Structure formats: C-alpha cells, structure tokens
C-alpha cells in the first residue's frame, strides 16, 4: 500500500516559452514546481513535528520533482528514502542477518514507518502528517503558475545573456 496521493492537474499557456530550447523548458518547469512545493513541504513538516518522538520524521521530508518527456511534471513531497539517523543502542531482540544486535546503534529510517504513522495499525492510532497538508494544495496551484511565469522570464534572460 502506498501513502495518500494528491493529484493537482492544470493547463498553463506556455506561449512565452516558445523561444526556449527543449531542455530550457524542462529546466524551467522543474525549478518552478520545486519552488512551489516548498509550501507543501513546510505544511507537512509542521504537522510532523507535532507528532514527533525524535523529530526524525519532520527532518526527513523532502521534495522530489520528475519531469517527463511530454512535460508532465510530478512533485513528490514526503519522507526521503535515504534519510537515516542513529538513535541510541539496541537493548534487546535479534535480527536474522545479524545474530546478536544487542549493543549496536539503532538506525532510524522514517520512510519505513511513515505509512504506519499516517494510517495507524492494529496497535497504534493514526497520526497523520501528510493528509493535513492537503489544505495547502489550492495555494500550490497558484504558486506553480506564478513560479513558472517568473522562471520563464529568468531563463529567457539567461539564454539571451549567454549568446
């Protein structure tokens, strides 16, 4: 099962961007969507810090932007898979690969347990931090349009200065 997904779909008039090269337009959309997603990231961080035990979940939230060939752009905001923190030592238990883990450092990886925090389980109540960020989505739509317009102007100026 994957986490909550929010789909924001809109059409923008990119006629001012016709002077850009293909890579320039991809670059513009990637930078603009990344900047616009900062509001969603801060909304997730603020709710995640309220439920934190160690604060690792709030610190692990990242933005990942992917631009496909047809300029479909996807922004993923959530706990990063590569984020790790060490948190004390293992006091008991075993792991199949390491027969005696007692005394070793604990490794905290919020991406592995974020879905349990979000939805809960049999033994724990849900403590959502991604779902409350849904309130920031209407502002995200407007922010993307503003950021793309500003970044198109910046990229046209950069390309004009380079030639």
ZAMARGU-4260 file (C-alpha; in steps of 0.2 Angstrom, whole numbers, plus 5000, padded with zeros to 4 digits):
<rodrens>
0) 5000/5000/5000 | 5006/5017/4996 | 5003/5033/5005 | 4990/5046/5002 | 4991/5054/4985
5) 4985/5071/4979 | 4983/5075/4961 | 4984/5093/4955 | 4981/5095/4937 | 4980/5111/4927
10) 4984/5118/4910 | 4996/5133/4908 | 4999/5144/4892 | 5017/5142/4888 | 5017/5153/4873
15) 5031/5164/4881 | 5041/5149/4882 | 5042/5145/4864 | 5059/5154/4862 | 5066/5142/4875
20) 5075/5127/4869 | 5068/5110/4874 | 5080/5107/4889 | 5076/5125/4895 | 5058/5122/4896
25) 5061/5106/4906 | 5073/5115/4917 | 5060/5129/4920 | 5046/5118/4925 | 5057/5108/4937
30) 5063/5123/4946 | 5046/5131/4947 | 5037/5116/4953 | 5051/5113/4966 | 5049/5131/4972
35) 5030/5130/4973 | 5031/5113/4983 | 5040/5122/4997 | 5024/5127/5004 | 5018/5109/5004
40) 5034/5103/5012 | 5033/5116/5026 | 5015/5111/5030 | 5020/5093/5031 | 5035/5097/5042
45) 5024/5107/5054 | 5012/5093/5057 | 5025/5080/5058 | 5035/5090/5071 | 5019/5090/5082
50) 5018/5071/5082 | 5037/5068/5083 | 5046/5057/5096 | 5063/5060/5090 | 5060/5073/5076
55) 5067/5062/5063 | 5050/5061/5053 | 5049/5080/5051 | 5068/5082/5046 | 5066/5068/5033
60) 5053/5077/5022 | 5060/5080/5005 | 5054/5086/4988 | 5057/5076/4973 | 5052/5083/4956
65) 5052/5072/4940 | 5049/5080/4923 | 5044/5068/4909 | 5046/5069/4890 | 5029/5077/4887
70) 5032/5090/4901 | 5021/5081/4913 | 5029/5086/4930 | 5027/5076/4946 | 5031/5083/4963
75) 5033/5070/4977 | 5033/5078/4995 | 5036/5066/5009 | 5049/5057/5019 | 5065/5054/5010
80) 5071/5035/5007 | 5089/5040/5010 | 5087/5049/5026 | 5094/5040/5042 | 5098/5045/5060
85) 5106/5035/5073 | 5096/5034/5089 | 5104/5025/5104 | 5108/5007/5105 | 5098/4991/5103
90) 5094/4984/5120 | 5086/4968/5115 | 5080/4957/5101 | 5088/4949/5086 | 5089/4951/5068
95) 5091/4936/5055 | 5106/4944/5047 | 5115/4949/5062 | 5113/4936/5076 | 5117/4947/5090
100) 5112/4965/5088 | 5112/4970/5106 | 5123/4985/5109 | 5123/4990/5091 | 5117/5008/5086
105) 5099/5009/5081 | 5096/5016/5064 | 5080/5027/5062 | 5073/5027/5044 | 5056/5037/5044
110) 5052/5032/5026 | 5050/5014/5033 | 5037/5018/5046 | 5028/5034/5039 | 5014/5024/5032
115) 5010/5017/5049 | 5010/5035/5057 | 4999/5041/5043 | 4986/5027/5044 | 4989/5018/5060
120) 4989/4999/5063 | 4980/4987/5074 | 4990/4993/5089 | 4993/5011/5085 | 4981/5025/5081
125) 4983/5036/5066 | 4994/5051/5067 | 4993/5059/5050 | 5005/5072/5044 | 5003/5071/5026
130) 4984/5072/5025 | 4983/5089/5034 | 4994/5096/5021 | 4980/5094/5008 | 4974/5111/5014
135) 4989/5119/5006 | 4985/5112/4988 | 4975/5127/4982 | 4989/5139/4986 | 5001/5126/4977
140) 4991/5128/4961 | 4993/5147/4960 | 5011/5146/4966 | 5016/5135/4952 | 5008/5146/4939
145) 5017/5162/4946 | 5034/5152/4948 | 5033/5146/4930 | 5030/5163/4923 | 5044/5171/4933
150) 5056/5156/4929 | 5052/5158/4910 | 5057/5176/4911 | 5073/5172/4920 | 5078/5158/4908
155) 5075/5169/4893 | 5086/5182/4901 | 5100/5169/4905 | 5099/5162/4887 | 5100/5180/4879
160) 5115/5184/4890 | 5124/5168/4885 | 5123/5172/4867
</rodrens>
